């Protein structure tokens, strides 16, 4: 599992040259980029296949592309950033460039030359760029997966109406779930069917982004933001984010308690 937590010594968003923890995190992100690059393509291909199936079933053909522009941009950014740093190494060292411009080969080339890169004046910028690429790729993959995921439905017997979050009247009050037919549901009841056991003896019950948002009473974008900031651990695969429901509810409960203690002031 790729951890997106920041170095505790250097702080959020800081990548310090010479910091062993920062460098280890940066190398892990660099090693993960080829898989993320490939996962973006697989996600786009999967979307195209689903659209083709729908067109065959309906007999209609829609104009336009089924590809996610965000995934295209992310793949381009991964390729271009790695190519730029490969060119820097080749320009400043007596070494031959990789045979191809493939992302996997570029990443391996940079890993091989990491001992030299770590002493380069621009290493902090490189580490920051690697972090941004990984976070952008994961966010884009999550959004693409959520876009094609089924809408949660009501848990009331005989009702299959879509469910949305009813905003709370106060920041210190939890949100509630409500279906299109007016059934109000407890978040615990709604979330339970979406839980995937992690296989660790019943501990670590995980849910996808959409269900995590329902459980916390926030938007899916907020869940991704919490994960990006290291407040919440992102599990699952590159193309399917999962979050530990117990970790999530503990974090949300702690925030609610602090809000009550401060009278709603953050």
MARDRENBA-832992 format. One record per residue: residue in one letter; x, y, z of N, C-alpha, C in turn. Coordinates in steps of 0.2 Angstrom, whole numbers, plus 2048, in hexadecimal, padded with zeros to 3 digits. Layout:
! MARDRENBA-832992
AXYZXYZXYZ;...
This chain:
! MARDRENBA-832992
X8047FA800800800800804806800;X80380B7FC8078117FB804816800;X80881880580681D80A807824807;X80282880880282F80680383480C;X80583181280683581880D839816;X80D83F81981384481881884281E;X81E84481D823843822821847828;X82184382E81F84783482484C836;X82A84B83483085083782F856832;X82E85582C82E85B82782885F827;X82285B82881C85E82881885D821;X81285F82180E85E81B810862815;X81185F80F81386280981A864809;X81E86280D82586480D82985E80C;X82E85F80783285980583985C805;X83D85A80B84385D80C849858809;X84D85B806853858803857856809;X85A84F80985D84D80F859849814;X85384A81484E84781984D83F816;X84F83A81A84F833818848831817;X84383481B83C83281B839835814;X83A83B81383883F80D83A83B807;X84183980784483680184182F800;X84082B80583C825805835825802;X83282A80482B82B80282B82D7FA;X8308317F88308337F283282E7ED;X8378297EF8388237EB83281F7EB;X82F81E7F082981A7F082481C7EA;X8238237EA81E8267E58218257DE;X8278267DD82A8257D782981E7D4;X82A8197D98298127D78228107D5;X81D8147D88168137D78148167D1;X81781B7CE81481E7C881381A7C2;X8188157C08168117BA80F80D7BB;X80E80B7C18088077C280280C7C2;X8028127C57FD8167C47FC8197BD;X80181A7B980181B7B27FD8167AE;X7FE8107B07FB80A7AC7F480A7AF;X7F380B7B57EC80A7B87E78107B5;X7EA8167B47E681B7B07E38187A9;X7E88157A67E681379F7E180D7A0;X7E28097A57DD8037A67D68067A8;X7D680B7AC7D080E7AE7CC8117A8;X7D08157A37CD81779D7CA812799;X7CE80D7987CC8077947C6804797;X7C580379D7BF8007A07B980479F;X7BA80B7A07B581079E7B280F797;X7B780E7927B580E78B7B280778A;X7B480278D7B07FB78D7A97FC78F;X7A87FF7957A27FF79879D803793;X7A080879079C80C78C79A808786;X79F80578379D80177D7987FB77E;X7987F87847937F478678C7F7787;X78C7FD78A78580078A783802783;X78780477F785806778782800774;X7857FA7757837F477277C7F2775;X77B7F377B7757F177E76F7F677C;X7717FC77C76B80177B76B802773;X77080176F76F802768771809766;X77380D76B77481476977C815769;X77E81B76678581D766785824768;X78982576E78A82C77079082F76D;X78F83576C79583976A79A83B76F;X7A083C76D7A583E7737A9838775;X7AD83A77A7B283577C7B0832783;X7B182C7847B082978B7B682A790;X7BB82C78D7C182D7917C1833796;X7C483279C7C48377A17CA83C79F;X7C884279E7CE84779C7D38487A2;X7D08477A87D58477AE7DA8427AE;X7D883C7AC7DD8367AC7E28377A6;X7DF83A7A17E483C79B7E984179D;X7E78467A17EC84B7A37F18487A8;X7EE8447AD7F38417B27F883D7AE;X7F68397A97FB8357A68008397A2;X7FE83E79F80284379C8078467A1;X8058487A680984B7AB80E8467AE;X80C8407AF81183B7B281783A7AD;X8158397A681A8387A181E83E7A1;X81C8447A082084A79F82484C7A5;X82284B7AB82684D7B182C8487B1;X82B8427B083083D7B183583E7AB;X83283F7A583784179F83B8477A0;X83984C7A483C8527A58428507AA;X84184C7AF84684B7B484B8467B1;X8498417AC84E83D7A98538417A4;X8508467A185484B79D85984E7A1;X8578517A785B8547AC8618507AD;X8608497AF8658457B186A8447AB;X8678437A586B84179F87084779D;X86D84D79E87085479D8768557A2;X8758537A887A8557AD87F84F7AF;X87E8497AC8828437AE8848407A7;X88A83D7A788C8397A18898327A1;X8828327A087E82C7A087A82C79A;X87882679787482679186C826793;X86882978F86182979185E822790;X85882179385581B79285381A78B;X85381378985181278284B814780;X84681478483F81778283D81C787;X83781F78583582478982F82278E;X82E81B78E82981879282A81A79A;X82481B79D82481D7A48288187A8;X8268127A782A80D7AC83180D7AB;X83480E7A583B80F7A483E8157A7;X83A81B7A683C8217A983D8217B1;X83881E7B483781D7BB83D8197BD;X83F8137BA84480F7BC84B8137BB;X84C8167B685281A7B585381F7BA;X84E8237BD84E8287C28508247C9;X84D81E7CA84E81B7D08568197D0;X8588167CA85F8147CA86481A7CC;X8628207C98668267CA86482A7D0;X8608277D585E82B7DB86382D7DF;X8698297E086E82C7E48718327E2;X8718337DB87383A7D986E83F7D9;X86883D7D88628427D88618457DF;X8628417E48618437EB8668487ED;X86B8497E987084F7EB86F8557E6;X86A8547E286985A7DD86585F7E0;X8678667DF86386B7E285C86B7E1;X85A8687DB8528687DA84F8627DD;X85285E7E184F8587E48488597E8;X84885E7EB8428607EF83C8617EA;X83D8657E58388667E083685F7DD;X83B85B7DB8398547D88358507DD;X8368507E383284C7E882B84F7E9;X82B8567E88248597E98208577E3;X8238577DD8208557D681E84E7D7;X82284A7D98208437DA81A8427DE;X81A8457E48148457E880E8477E5;X80E84D7E18088507DD80684B7D8;X80A8487D48088437CF80483D7D2;X80783A7D88048357DB7FD8377DD;X7FC83C7E17F683E7E37F18407DE;X7F38437D97EF8457D37EC83E7D0;X7F18397CF7EF8337CC7EA82F7D0;X7EB82F7D67E682B7DB7DF82F7DB;X7E08367DB7D98397DB7D58387D5;X7D98397CF7D68387C97D38317C8;X7D682C7CA7D48257CA7CE8247CE;X7CE8277D47C88267D97C28297D6;X7C382F7D37BD8337D07BA82F7CA;X7BF82C7C67BD8287C07B98227C3;X7BB81F7C87B88197CB7B181B7CE;X7B18207D17AB8227D57A68247CF;X7A88277CA7A38297C479F8247C1;X7A281E7C179F8187BF79C8137C4;X79D8157CA79B8117D07938117D0;X79080C7D378980D7D47878127D9;X7818157D877F81A7DD77C8167E3;X77E8187EA77B8147EF7748157F0;X77080F7F27698107F276780F7F9;X7608107FA75D81080075D809803;X75E80880A75E80280D758800810;X75280480F74C8028117497FC80C;X7467F780F7437F280B73F7F4806;X7407F280073C7F37FA73D7FA7F7;X7427FE7F97448047F774B8047F4;X74B8067ED7528077EA75380E7E8;X7508137EB75281A7E975981C7EB;X75C8207E77638227E87638267EE;X7698267F276A8297F876E82F7F7;X76D8347FB77183A7FB77283C803;X77784080477884380B77484980C;X77084981276C84F814771853818;X77285981677785D81A77485F821;X77985F82677786082D77686782E;X772869833770870835776873838;X77B87083B78087283F78786E83D;X78D87283E79386E83C794869842;X79186A84779286584D78D85F84D;X78885F84878485A847785855841;X78484F84278684A83C78184B837;X78384A83177F84A82B77A84482B;X77584382777183E82777083C820;X76E83581E76D833817766833816;X76483581075D83580E75C833807;X75782E80575682C7FF7528317FB;X7518307F474D8347F07458337F2;X74382E7F673C82D7F873B8307FF;X74083280273F83580874183180E;X74382B80D74682781374C82A816;X74C82B81C75282D820755827823;X75C826822760820824766822828;X76781E82D76D81F83177381E82C;X77882282D77E82182978181A82A;X78181783078481183278080B82E;X77980C82D77580782A777807822;X77880D82077980E81978080B817;X78580D81B78C80B81978D80381A;X78A80081F78B7F982078C7F481A;X7877F58157877F080F78D7F280B;X7907F880B7967F980779C7F880A;X79D7F58107A37F38137A67ED810;X7AD7EE80F7B17E880C7B67E6812;X7B57E08147BA7DE8197C17DD816;X7C67E081A7CD7E08187D07D9818;X7CD7D481B7D17CE81C7D67CE822;X7D57D28267DA7D382C7D67D1832;X7D37CB8327CF7C88387C97CD83A;X7C67D08357C07D48367C27DB838;X7C87DD8397CA7E483A7CB7E7834;X7CB7EE8347CC7F282E7C77F1829;X7C07F382A7BB7F28267BB7F8821;X7BC7F781B7BD7FC8167B77FD811;X7B680480F7B180680B7B480A805;X7B080A7FF7B280E7FA7B18167FB;X7B481A7F77B38217F87AC8247F9;X7A88227F57A18247F679E8227FC;X79F81C7FE79C81A80579F81D80B;X7A681E80A7A982280F7A6829810;X7A582C80B7A283380B79B83380E;X79782E80D79182D81079182C817;X79682881979782782079982D824;X79E8318217A083782579B83D824;X79783C81F79284281E79684881B;X79A84681679E84B81279E84980B;X7A184D8077A184C8007A78477FE;X7A78447F97AC83F7F77B38437F6;X7B284A7F47B884E7F37BC84F7FA;X7B88507FF7BB8518067BE84A808;X7BC8448067BF83E8087C683E805;X7C68407FE7CC8407FA7D18457FD;X7CE84A7FF7D38508027D684D809;X7D284A80D7D48478137DA842812;X7D983E80D7DE83980B7E483D808;X7E38428047E98458017ED849807;X7EA84B80C7ED84F8117F084A816;X7EF8438167F283F81A7EE83E821;X7E88418217E38408277E0839827;X7DF8368217DC8308207E082B81B;X7E182581D7E58218197E181E813;X7E381E80E7E081B8087E2814806;X7DE8108067DF8098057DD8077FE;X7DC8017FC7DA7FF7F67DF7FF7F1;X7DD7FE7EA7E17FE7E57E28057E2;X7E68077DD7E780D7DA7E080F7D7;X7DC80B7D47D680C7D17D080C7D5;X7D180A7DB7CB8097E07CD80B7E7;X7CC8117E97CE8137F07C98107F5;X7CC80E7FA7C880B8007CA80E806;X7C580F80B7C78138117C480E817;X7C880E81D7C680A8227C180E826;X7BB80B8267B580E8297B6810830;X7B980C8347BB80D83B7BF81383C;X7C58148387C98198387C6820837;X7C181F8317BE82582F7B9828834;X7B58238377B082583C7B3828843;X7B98258447BD82884A7C082F849;X7C28308437C48378417BF83C841;X7B983A83E7B383E83E7B1840845;X7B083A8497AE83B8507B2840854;X7B98408527BE8448567BD84B854;X7BB84C84D7BA85384B7B485684E;X7AE85284E7A88548517A9856858;X7AD85285C7AE8548637B285A864;X7B785B8607BA8628607B686885E;X7B18678597AD86C8587A886E85D;X7A68688617A186A8667A586D86C;X7AB86B86D7AF86F8737B0876871;X7B187886B7B287F8697AC882867;X7A687F8677A08838657A088485E;X7A387F85A7A287F8537A888384F;X7AC8868547B288A8517B888584F;X7BB8858497C08818487C788384A;
